[in-house]
């Protein structure tokens, strides 16, 4: 890439703006519309937020959150000196930072916690106004990040922090996480293992007379490609973790199933989906039954990655483990049915992977339609009433529409004639809300340091011997020096013994779309 091309790329990226002024009317949706769009400006202080410290707090003096801030602050200096901004012991091929990366991380976490607040504080009524489900469109993603081990573009674990926030603020004691990203959420599974181990140790201590310490219990279920990252190098610990199935022993509830190629949609739905992929939900039901049944102490999370889409680029999905776009619709409806039965309908979906315009547009459309339609009976038998929305012709048209907003005008061609004539106008308005143009980003030009000759680093994680958090011998929450196996999970790691978090506050439209802010300089 030459200097001119690099300057053009920097200028194009600087023109992006993801936030919108609160007094701007934005997209005016019809009265009673089932989707409410919120431009979030929420951020958290990662060094002090209880939920962030619950997941990513101190272990043996290793202050990960402080290091994360330091890496971002020193990134421009290191890059200008020809150095990597990422410490050499961490993966160099899938972690990058700049001075404003910390703002993106804070905004992503803040928006997830705000979505949890919105869902948890909405009354359990059939009114279309209070949202009981949320889709959080933020980046960077999070499911590859363990307690203090970033990888795969993930520096913090958004879903895990959201679960901790629900536990600490609303006394949620059971969380169900369903991960549909192409890649295994090794970081989430590691964190879930630790949370469950602490709850299990607390129960064992209570059986011998120790004061009971209520803890959070989590079910993690993932469908993913076992040949892709983080398992593509065949490392035994990664492959074993991504194939684990354990339900009850040692307090663990984890189910992993692998994506398989298919020759026809009939085979996909009748064999793979019905017999294999749906097992994630049946095991989640088993978790709920074994831990007390339906109650108001449960919240469902979805790690919504769309890189398993049939429209994802071959370079990302290299092993032909793709799913039809309708998978994101039907599985979402099945998740909604589960949430309606076990969690008073409360579910928070958080964007993970998905990298091509076609994969993100089609997958998100199908996913949102599933959240809106919910878990009614008609969604159980491969209802195809919505499928024309994401037909190949319409997805191609949407891709052109997205590209036209970013560059020179292009012909949109002809969309599906079955759709209302105004659908392109309404979609264009929605894209304008998510990516408005015309206003200069505040102070970003003075703070952004464009790379002069930087190119993407080669992927080196395969030969660096990086240890990822996949086994139960890593303790992200306990003070190992004290040897207290029954540490209170409500206490912030690294805090003074006996110190407590803020008092837990117990609070017992159908879908809300949360969009994180563009980080300020």
RODO-2510 file (C-alpha; in nm, 4 decimals, decimal comma):
residues 521
     n   res          X          Y          Z
     1     x     0,0000     0,0000     0,0000
     2     x     0,1488     0,3316    -0,1037
     3     x     0,1429     0,6537     0,0960
     4     x    -0,1383     0,7954    -0,1180
     5     x    -0,3512     0,4867    -0,0673
     6     x    -0,2812     0,4901     0,3058
     7     x    -0,3812     0,8565     0,3303
     8     x    -0,7030     0,7850     0,1415
     9     x    -0,7828     0,4974     0,3750
    10     x    -0,7205     0,7128     0,6812
    11     x    -0,9408     0,9895     0,5382
    12     x    -1,2200     0,7423     0,4660
    13     x    -1,2032     0,5972     0,8166
    14     x    -1,2002     0,9449     0,9689
    15     x    -1,5235     1,0243     0,7856
    16     x    -1,7089     0,7484     0,9679
    17     x    -1,9357     0,8632     1,2444
    18     x    -2,1462     0,6283     1,4501
    19     x    -2,3056     0,8571     1,7062
    20     x    -2,5908     1,0973     1,6546
    21     x    -2,6923     1,4079     1,8410
    22     x    -2,9680     1,3413     2,0912
    23     x    -3,1773     1,6288     1,9533
    24     x    -3,1600     1,4905     1,6006
    25     x    -3,4834     1,3213     1,4914
    26     x    -3,2911     1,0363     1,3260
    27     x    -3,5071     0,7552     1,1936
    28     x    -3,8718     0,8183     1,2720
    29     x    -4,0376     0,4789     1,3070
    30     x    -4,4148     0,4363     1,2902
    31     x    -4,6050     0,4461     1,6184
    32     x    -4,6108     0,1020     1,7769
    33     x    -4,3141    -0,0197     1,5731
    34     x    -4,1669    -0,3319     1,7389
    35     x    -3,8081    -0,2015     1,7214
    36     x    -3,6790     0,0941     1,9181
    37     x    -3,3401     0,2278     1,8056
    38     x    -3,1202     0,3845     2,0727
    39     x    -2,7990     0,5712     1,9986
    40     x    -2,6063     0,4887     2,3137
    41     x    -2,3415     0,7147     2,4610
    42     x    -2,2840     0,4925     2,7640
    43     x    -1,9281     0,4230     2,8753
    44     x    -1,7750     0,2576     3,1791
    45     x    -1,4554     0,3187     3,3689
    46     x    -1,2844    -0,0176     3,3277
    47     x    -1,0571     0,0420     3,6265
    48     x    -1,3443     0,0776     3,8738
    49     x    -1,6643    -0,0684     3,7287
    50     x    -1,7695    -0,3624     3,9530
    51     x    -1,8770    -0,5917     3,6688
    52     x    -1,5600    -0,5296     3,4688
    53     x    -1,3441    -0,6007     3,7731
    54     x    -1,5542    -0,9093     3,8517
    55     x    -1,4503    -1,0554     3,5148
    56     x    -1,1134    -0,8955     3,4395
    57     x    -0,9850    -0,8014     3,7859
    58     x    -0,6457    -0,8546     3,9433
    59     x    -0,4847    -1,1979     3,9681
    60     x    -0,1530    -1,2511     4,1487
    61     x    -0,0612    -0,8858     4,1056
    62     x    -0,1164    -0,8903     3,7292
    63     x    -0,3237    -0,5769     3,6784
    64     x    -0,4659    -0,6526     3,3348
    65     x    -0,7024    -0,3564     3,3148
    66     x    -0,4232    -0,1097     3,3924
    67     x    -0,2053    -0,2765     3,1315
    68     x    -0,4827    -0,2532     2,8752
    69     x    -0,5043     0,1229     2,9257
    70     x    -0,1268     0,1539     2,9035
    71     x    -0,1107    -0,0409     2,5757
    72     x    -0,3607     0,1965     2,4166
    73     x    -0,1907     0,5085     2,5498
    74     x     0,1540     0,4019     2,4264
    75     x     0,0387     0,2532     2,0953
    76     x     0,1071     0,5588     1,8763
    77     x     0,4573     0,5990     2,0177
    78     x     0,5412     0,2332     1,9667
    79     x     0,4059     0,2208     1,6129
    80     x     0,5966     0,5371     1,5170
    81     x     0,9144     0,3696     1,6448
    82     x     0,8518     0,0608     1,4334
    83     x     0,7475    -0,1524     1,7306
    84     x     0,4356    -0,3561     1,7940
    85     x     0,1871    -0,1909     2,0256
    86     x     0,0925    -0,5368     2,1535
    87     x     0,3279    -0,7072     2,4050
    88     x     0,5371    -0,9756     2,2380
    89     x     0,3963    -1,2548     2,4550
    90     x     0,0472    -1,1944     2,3143
    91     x    -0,0812    -1,2947     1,9663
    92     x     0,0488    -1,0474     1,7098
    93     x    -0,1730    -1,1449     1,4188
    94     x    -0,5151    -1,0670     1,5632
    95     x    -0,4653    -0,7877     1,8188
    96     x    -0,4207    -0,4221     1,7243
    97     x    -0,4594    -0,0996     1,9213
    98     x    -0,4520     0,2757     1,8722
    99     x    -0,4893     0,5635     2,1215
   100     x    -0,8699     0,5578     2,0936
   101     x    -0,9077     0,1801     2,1311
   102     x    -0,9783     0,2209     2,5013
   103     x    -1,2702     0,4504     2,4186
   104     x    -1,4149     0,1820     2,1896
   105     x    -1,3774    -0,0797     2,4640
   106     x    -1,5371     0,1457     2,7264
   107     x    -1,8227     0,2286     2,4913
   108     x    -1,8881    -0,1346     2,4018
   109     x    -1,9009    -0,2390     2,7679
   110     x    -2,1140     0,0593     2,8626
   111     x    -2,3654    -0,0121     2,5889
   112     x    -2,3946    -0,3790     2,6885
   113     x    -2,4549    -0,2841     3,0524
   114     x    -2,7099    -0,0234     2,9423
   115     x    -2,8924    -0,2912     2,7419
   116     x    -2,8988    -0,5160     3,0496
   117     x    -3,0443    -0,2276     3,2530
   118     x    -3,3126    -0,1675     2,9917
   119     x    -3,4151    -0,5319     2,9707
   120     x    -3,4042    -0,5993     3,3449
   121     x    -3,5972    -0,2867     3,4383
   122     x    -3,8761    -0,3466     3,1854
   123     x    -4,1910    -0,4917     3,3438
   124     x    -4,2970    -0,8376     3,2328
   125     x    -4,6043    -0,7283     3,0388
   126     x    -4,7359    -0,7836     2,6900
   127     x    -4,7126    -0,4129     2,6154
   128     x    -4,5197    -0,3456     2,2927
   129     x    -4,3426    -0,0485     2,4515
   130     x    -4,1101    -0,1851     2,7233
   131     x    -3,8368    -0,3863     2,5496
   132     x    -3,7677    -0,7311     2,6870
   133     x    -3,5013    -0,8136     2,4302
   134     x    -3,2055    -0,6157     2,3024
   135     x    -2,9530    -0,6443     2,0221
   136     x    -2,6292    -0,4607     2,1003
   137     x    -2,4403    -0,3581     1,7850
   138     x    -2,0912    -0,2829     1,9169
   139     x    -1,7314    -0,3600     1,8389
   140     x    -1,4734    -0,4757     1,9381
   141     x    -1,6140    -0,8260     1,9938
   142     x    -1,5423    -1,0153     2,3135
   143     x    -1,5930    -1,3918     2,3228
   144     x    -1,2260    -1,4858     2,2651
   145     x    -1,1034    -1,2812     2,5633
   146     x    -1,0517    -1,4647     2,8911
   147     x    -0,9885    -1,3125     3,2295
   148     x    -0,6561    -1,1566     3,1293
   149     x    -0,5806    -1,3157     2,7920
   150     x    -0,6902    -1,1072     2,4920
   151     x    -0,6964    -1,2696     2,1486
   152     x    -0,9005    -1,2802     1,8289
   153     x    -0,9672    -0,9006     1,8193
   154     x    -1,1134    -0,9279     2,1736
   155     x    -0,9668    -0,7279     2,4637
   156     x    -1,2564    -0,7617     2,7098
   157     x    -1,5453    -1,0070     2,7217
   158     x    -1,8592    -0,8034     2,6572
   159     x    -2,1121    -1,0799     2,7291
   160     x    -1,9366    -1,1973     3,0463
   161     x    -1,9252    -0,8403     3,1798
   162     x    -2,2949    -0,8026     3,0947
   163     x    -2,3714    -1,1210     3,2888
   164     x    -2,1703    -0,9967     3,5872
   165     x    -2,3520    -0,6630     3,5723
   166     x    -2,6882    -0,8432     3,5824
   167     x    -2,5680    -1,0540     3,8763
   168     x    -2,4255    -0,7678     4,0822
   169     x    -2,6977    -0,5098     4,0173
   170     x    -3,0117    -0,7199     3,9793
   171     x    -2,9268    -1,0370     4,1747
   172     x    -2,9486    -1,2506     3,8615
   173     x    -2,8173    -1,5872     3,9770
   174     x    -2,8475    -1,7875     3,6543
   175     x    -2,7291    -1,6887     3,3078
   176     x    -2,7650    -1,8803     2,9822
   177     x    -2,5162    -1,7883     2,7075
   178     x    -2,5721    -1,9196     2,3557
   179     x    -2,2858    -1,8556     2,1118
   180     x    -2,3561    -1,8843     1,7377
   181     x    -2,0306    -1,7353     1,6068
   182     x    -1,8287    -1,9341     1,3516
   183     x    -1,5461    -1,9534     1,6061
   184     x    -1,5480    -2,1098     1,9508
   185     x    -1,5796    -1,8586     2,2348
   186     x    -1,2785    -1,9907     2,4230
   187     x    -1,2591    -1,6835     2,6449
   188     x    -1,6255    -1,6980     2,7463
   189     x    -1,6056    -2,0700     2,8244
   190     x    -1,2973    -2,0172     3,0400
   191     x    -1,4674    -1,7394     3,2370
   192     x    -1,7865    -1,9440     3,2742
   193     x    -1,5825    -2,2360     3,4093
   194     x    -1,4319    -2,0150     3,6789
   195     x    -1,7653    -1,8618     3,7785
   196     x    -1,9273    -2,2045     3,8071
   197     x    -1,6321    -2,3438     4,0011
   198     x    -1,6616    -2,0697     4,2616
   199     x    -2,0361    -2,1263     4,2984
   200     x    -1,9734    -2,4998     4,3318
   201     x    -1,7052    -2,4520     4,5978
   202     x    -1,9390    -2,2209     4,7886
   203     x    -2,2102    -2,4870     4,7905
   204     x    -1,9642    -2,7509     4,9112
   205     x    -1,8579    -2,5195     5,1922
   206     x    -2,2224    -2,4629     5,2887
   207     x    -2,2761    -2,8397     5,3178
   208     x    -2,0158    -2,8586     5,5969
   209     x    -2,1595    -2,5683     5,7913
   210     x    -1,9953    -2,2634     5,6370
   211     x    -2,2225    -1,9611     5,5804
   212     x    -2,3825    -1,9877     5,2347
   213     x    -2,2544    -1,7468     4,9745
   214     x    -2,4946    -1,7268     4,6795
   215     x    -2,3068    -1,7337     4,3537
   216     x    -2,3748    -1,6958     3,9861
   217     x    -2,4294    -2,0120     3,7791
   218     x    -2,3847    -2,0030     3,4022
   219     x    -2,4659    -2,2338     3,1136
   220     x    -2,2516    -2,1880     2,8009
   221     x    -2,3537    -2,3469     2,4719
   222     x    -2,1704    -2,2924     2,1441
   223     x    -2,2057    -2,4083     1,7840
   224     x    -1,8880    -2,3453     1,5872
   225     x    -1,6357    -2,4726     1,3333
   226     x    -1,3786    -2,6907     1,5104
   227     x    -1,1334    -2,6390     1,2217
   228     x    -1,1291    -2,2594     1,2535
   229     x    -0,9716    -2,0219     1,5065
   230     x    -0,8826    -2,0799     1,7855
   231     x    -0,8576    -2,4511     1,7018
   232     x    -0,7110    -2,4296     1,3512
   233     x    -0,3604    -2,5253     1,4663
   234     x    -0,4903    -2,8408     1,6335
   235     x    -0,3646    -2,7527     1,9803
   236     x    -0,5039    -3,0196     2,2155
   237     x    -0,6216    -2,7792     2,4855
   238     x    -0,8107    -2,5664     2,2339
   239     x    -0,9715    -2,8583     2,0502
   240     x    -1,0662    -3,0330     2,3756
   241     x    -1,2173    -2,7169     2,5222
   242     x    -1,4159    -2,6537     2,2030
   243     x    -1,5541    -3,0101     2,2188
   244     x    -1,6438    -3,0205     2,5885
   245     x    -1,9816    -3,1471     2,7075
   246     x    -2,0384    -3,1509     3,0832
   247     x    -2,3631    -3,1041     3,2715
   248     x    -2,3681    -3,1093     3,6496
   249     x    -2,0376    -3,2603     3,7682
   250     x    -1,8155    -3,0007     3,9383
   251     x    -2,0963    -2,7513     3,8908
   252     x    -2,0240    -2,7126     3,5196
   253     x    -2,2841    -2,6709     3,2449
   254     x    -2,1137    -2,6512     2,9059
   255     x    -2,2170    -2,7858     2,5666
   256     x    -2,0211    -2,7569     2,2406
   257     x    -2,1414    -2,8786     1,9006
   258     x    -1,9578    -2,8551     1,5708
   259     x    -2,0798    -2,7133     1,2422
   260     x    -2,0944    -2,9679     0,9613
   261     x    -2,1113    -2,9202     0,5831
   262     x    -2,4437    -3,0026     0,4188
   263     x    -2,5520    -3,0950     0,0686
   264     x    -2,9071    -2,9603     0,0832
   265     x    -3,1189    -2,7370     0,3033
   266     x    -3,3337    -3,0382     0,3837
   267     x    -3,0273    -3,2103     0,5288
   268     x    -2,9319    -2,8955     0,7182
   269     x    -3,2712    -2,8540     0,8865
   270     x    -3,3785    -3,2155     0,9337
   271     x    -3,0415    -3,3605     1,0321
   272     x    -2,7929    -3,0989     1,1495
   273     x    -3,0328    -2,8483     1,3027
   274     x    -3,2934    -3,0825     1,4482
   275     x    -3,0537    -3,3485     1,5767
   276     x    -2,7372    -3,1541     1,6633
   277     x    -2,7612    -2,7773     1,6810
   278     x    -3,0869    -2,7802     1,8774
   279     x    -2,9050    -2,9751     2,1489
   280     x    -2,7711    -2,6434     2,2761
   281     x    -3,1232    -2,5482     2,3791
   282     x    -3,2214    -2,8875     2,5216
   283     x    -2,9094    -2,8820     2,7396
   284     x    -2,9940    -2,5263     2,8456
   285     x    -3,3376    -2,6528     2,9541
   286     x    -3,1645    -2,9261     3,1518
   287     x    -2,9537    -2,6592     3,3223
   288     x    -3,2642    -2,4641     3,4201
   289     x    -3,4431    -2,7724     3,5535
   290     x    -3,1427    -2,8818     3,7605
   291     x    -3,0855    -2,5382     3,9108
   292     x    -3,4365    -2,4535     4,0246
   293     x    -3,6684    -2,4122     3,7261
   294     x    -3,8222    -2,0960     3,5867
   295     x    -3,7932    -1,7813     3,7986
   296     x    -3,7135    -1,4123     3,7804
   297     x    -3,3424    -1,4662     3,8521
   298     x    -3,2468    -1,5672     3,4958
   299     x    -3,1148    -1,3751     3,1942
   300     x    -3,0342    -1,5081     2,8470
   301     x    -2,7395    -1,3787     2,6410
   302     x    -2,6632    -1,4439     2,2756
   303     x    -2,3121    -1,4093     2,1369
   304     x    -2,4395    -1,3182     1,7922
   305     x    -2,1633    -1,3791     1,5421
   306     x    -2,2625    -1,3837     1,1745
   307     x    -1,9365    -1,5119     1,0244
   308     x    -2,0870    -1,8599     0,9805
   309     x    -2,3195    -1,7032     0,7245
   310     x    -2,3477    -1,8421     0,3732
   311     x    -2,2514    -1,4904     0,2582
   312     x    -1,9265    -1,4630     0,4551
   313     x    -1,6066    -1,4324     0,2543
   314     x    -1,4174    -1,7554     0,1728
   315     x    -1,1052    -1,6182     0,3411
   316     x    -1,2912    -1,6073     0,6741
   317     x    -1,4964    -1,9256     0,6340
   318     x    -1,2338    -2,1505     0,4792
   319     x    -1,3803    -2,4905     0,5654
   320     x    -1,7276    -2,4575     0,4129
   321     x    -1,8950    -2,4684     0,7539
   322     x    -2,1611    -2,2212     0,6515
   323     x    -2,5250    -2,1944     0,7517
   324     x    -2,8259    -2,0615     0,5575
   325     x    -2,9255    -1,7087     0,6518
   326     x    -3,2546    -1,8471     0,7827
   327     x    -3,0571    -2,0225     1,0577
   328     x    -3,0144    -1,6856     1,2311
   329     x    -3,3914    -1,6329     1,2130
   330     x    -3,5048    -1,9748     1,3294
   331     x    -3,2438    -2,0245     1,6020
   332     x    -3,3188    -1,6755     1,7343
   333     x    -3,6891    -1,7598     1,7542
   334     x    -3,6062    -2,0812     1,9379
   335     x    -3,3927    -1,8814     2,1813
   336     x    -3,6831    -1,6393     2,2304
   337     x    -3,9134    -1,9316     2,3064
   338     x    -3,6596    -2,0524     2,5634
   339     x    -3,6367    -1,7047     2,7188
   340     x    -4,0163    -1,6772     2,7313
   341     x    -4,0379    -2,0076     2,9172
   342     x    -3,7482    -1,9726     3,1583
   343     x    -3,6433    -1,6049     3,1842
   344     x    -3,9638    -1,3995     3,1560
   345     x    -3,8705    -1,3243     2,7962
   346     x    -3,5509    -1,1378     2,8825
   347     x    -3,2633    -1,1766     2,6372
   348     x    -2,9652    -0,9601     2,5411
   349     x    -2,7866    -1,0292     2,2136
   350     x    -2,4374    -0,8882     2,1571
   351     x    -2,2603    -0,8668     1,8216
   352     x    -1,9478    -1,0797     1,7891
   353     x    -1,8052    -1,1758     1,4466
   354     x    -1,9216    -1,1154     1,0919
   355     x    -1,6973    -0,9281     0,8524
   356     x    -1,8444    -0,8947     0,5036
   357     x    -2,1283    -0,6559     0,4232
   358     x    -2,3427    -0,9437     0,3005
   359     x    -2,2890    -1,1567     0,6108
   360     x    -2,3575    -0,8717     0,8525
   361     x    -2,6570    -0,7286     0,6644
   362     x    -2,8331    -1,0590     0,6033
   363     x    -2,7467    -1,2150     0,9390
   364     x    -2,8484    -0,9092     1,1383
   365     x    -3,1722    -0,8751     0,9404
   366     x    -3,2673    -1,2374     1,0048
   367     x    -3,1622    -1,2145     1,3705
   368     x    -3,3641    -0,8981     1,4357
   369     x    -3,6663    -1,0478     1,2597
   370     x    -3,6347    -1,3477     1,4903
   371     x    -3,6200    -1,1231     1,7978
   372     x    -3,9257    -0,9295     1,6809
   373     x    -4,1320    -1,2364     1,5904
   374     x    -4,0330    -1,4098     1,9119
   375     x    -4,0853    -1,7723     1,9970
   376     x    -4,4351    -1,8365     1,8676
   377     x    -4,5251    -2,1880     1,7554
   378     x    -4,5112    -2,0979     1,3866
   379     x    -4,1379    -2,0480     1,4119
   380     x    -4,0731    -2,4083     1,5100
   381     x    -4,1110    -2,5773     1,1751
   382     x    -3,8799    -2,3802     0,9483
   383     x    -4,1303    -2,1042     0,8830
   384     x    -4,0149    -1,9433     0,5566
   385     x    -4,2525    -1,6471     0,5544
   386     x    -3,9623    -1,4048     0,6060
   387     x    -3,7083    -1,5704     0,3773
   388     x    -3,7794    -1,3441     0,0792
   389     x    -3,6411    -1,0597     0,2876
   390     x    -3,2906    -1,2038     0,2724
   391     x    -3,3081    -1,3663    -0,0691
   392     x    -2,9757    -1,3534    -0,2621
   393     x    -3,1100    -1,0751    -0,4836
   394     x    -3,2114    -0,8562    -0,1901
   395     x    -2,8887    -0,9201     0,0000
   396     x    -2,6943    -0,8210    -0,3106
   397     x    -2,9004    -0,5025    -0,3355
   398     x    -2,8401    -0,4219     0,0304
   399     x    -2,4682    -0,4706    -0,0189
   400     x    -2,4756    -0,2200    -0,3037
   401     x    -2,6741     0,0199    -0,0880
   402     x    -2,4179    -0,0040     0,1914
   403     x    -2,1303     0,0483    -0,0507
   404     x    -2,3050     0,3425    -0,2145
   405     x    -2,3192     0,5148     0,1219
   406     x    -1,9430     0,4750     0,1568
   407     x    -1,8336     0,5637    -0,1933
   408     x    -1,9415     0,6579    -0,5468
   409     x    -2,3000     0,5899    -0,6425
   410     x    -2,3700     0,2547    -0,7984
   411     x    -2,6720     0,1030    -0,9628
   412     x    -2,8893    -0,0845    -0,7149
   413     x    -3,0520    -0,3025    -0,9763
   414     x    -3,3861    -0,4729    -0,9138
   415     x    -3,4853    -0,6085    -0,5760
   416     x    -3,7411    -0,8758    -0,5011
   417     x    -4,0713    -0,7543    -0,6498
   418     x    -4,2636    -0,9141    -0,3609
   419     x    -4,1284    -0,6528    -0,1223
   420     x    -4,3015    -0,3147    -0,0780
   421     x    -4,1559    -0,0468    -0,3107
   422     x    -4,0476     0,1616    -0,0116
   423     x    -3,8255    -0,1008     0,1532
   424     x    -3,5069     0,0410     0,0001
   425     x    -3,5951     0,3894     0,1220
   426     x    -3,6665     0,2616     0,4726
   427     x    -3,3457     0,0574     0,4738
   428     x    -3,1463     0,3559     0,3513
   429     x    -3,2931     0,5633     0,6346
   430     x    -3,1944     0,2976     0,8862
   431     x    -2,8393     0,2829     0,7507
   432     x    -2,8266     0,6625     0,7680
   433     x    -2,9198     0,6436     1,1355
   434     x    -2,6475     0,3903     1,2091
   435     x    -2,3865     0,5698     0,9956
   436     x    -2,4879     0,9376     0,9537
   437     x    -2,2777     1,1640     0,7327
   438     x    -2,2246     1,5314     0,6896
   439     x    -2,0876     1,6416     1,0264
   440     x    -1,7195     1,6574     1,1065
   441     x    -1,6204     1,4106     1,3821
   442     x    -1,5303     1,6147     1,6900
   443     x    -1,1520     1,6621     1,7309
   444     x    -1,0723     1,3270     1,5768
   445     x    -0,8371     1,4684     1,3136
   446     x    -0,6141     1,6292     1,5709
   447     x    -0,5892     1,3118     1,7780
   448     x    -0,5662     1,0443     1,5102
   449     x    -0,2098     0,9501     1,4120
   450     x    -0,2181     0,7934     1,0652
   451     x     0,0159     0,5033     0,9992
   452     x     0,2836     0,6032     0,7520
   453     x     0,4021     0,2640     0,6394
   454     x     0,2386     0,0175     0,8756
   455     x     0,1048    -0,3035     0,7246
   456     x    -0,0853    -0,5875     0,8865
   457     x     0,1415    -0,8117     1,0877
   458     x     0,1737    -1,1743     0,9909
   459     x    -0,0157    -1,4108     1,2194
   460     x     0,2353    -1,5517     1,4684
   461     x     0,0223    -1,6954     1,7469
   462     x     0,0737    -2,0498     1,6189
   463     x     0,4426    -2,0596     1,7090
   464     x     0,4485    -1,8401     2,0182
   465     x     0,3221    -2,0981     2,2644
   466     x     0,0504    -1,8666     2,3884
   467     x    -0,1542    -2,0234     2,6660
   468     x    -0,5246    -1,9430     2,6415
   469     x    -0,7638    -1,9760     2,9351
   470     x    -0,9400    -2,3013     2,8643
   471     x    -0,8817    -2,5112     3,1723
   472     x    -1,0086    -2,4856     3,5285
   473     x    -0,6608    -2,4380     3,6814
   474     x    -0,6665    -2,0665     3,6040
   475     x    -0,8464    -1,8692     3,8746
   476     x    -0,9600    -1,5280     3,7593
   477     x    -1,1604    -1,4438     4,0703
   478     x    -0,9982    -1,6051     4,3719
   479     x    -0,7118    -1,4696     4,5792
   480     x    -0,4896    -1,7742     4,5359
   481     x    -0,2408    -1,6558     4,7951
   482     x    -0,5119    -1,6819     5,0602
   483     x    -0,6245    -2,0232     4,9428
   484     x    -0,9900    -1,9378     4,9922
   485     x    -1,1811    -2,1674     4,7564
   486     x    -1,5117    -2,0205     4,8646
   487     x    -1,4320    -1,6585     4,7842
   488     x    -1,7400    -1,4453     4,7532
   489     x    -1,7999    -1,3833     4,3840
   490     x    -1,9733    -1,0619     4,4801
   491     x    -1,6416    -0,9134     4,5967
   492     x    -1,4337    -0,7240     4,3469
   493     x    -1,1080    -0,9080     4,2717
   494     x    -0,8055    -0,7300     4,4050
   495     x    -1,0094    -0,5368     4,6628
   496     x    -0,9459    -0,5257     5,0338
   497     x    -1,0785    -0,8370     5,2135
   498     x    -1,4152    -0,7633     5,3611
   499     x    -1,4822    -0,4744     5,1256
   500     x    -1,8080    -0,5109     4,9378
   501     x    -1,9475    -0,3932     4,6114
   502     x    -2,2406    -0,1520     4,6021
   503     x    -2,5565    -0,3014     4,7466
   504     x    -2,7354    -0,5350     4,5081
   505     x    -3,0584    -0,3836     4,3827
   506     x    -3,3125    -0,6544     4,3055
   507     x    -3,5656    -0,5611     4,0434
   508     x    -3,7779    -0,8143     3,9129
   509     x    -4,1499    -0,2313     2,2414
   510     x    -4,0450    -0,6171     2,2251
   511     x    -3,6918    -0,5524     2,0914
   512     x    -3,4474    -0,2720     2,1522
   513     x    -3,1491    -0,2150     1,9232
   514     x    -2,8489    -0,0776     2,1094
   515     x    -2,5783     0,0912     1,9061
   516     x    -2,2511     0,1827     2,0703
   517     x    -2,1036     0,5305     2,0242
   518     x    -1,8153     0,6287     1,8052
   519     x    -1,5286     0,6772     2,0554
   520     x    -1,4360     1,0365     2,1281
   521     x    -1,0745     1,1324     2,0840
***
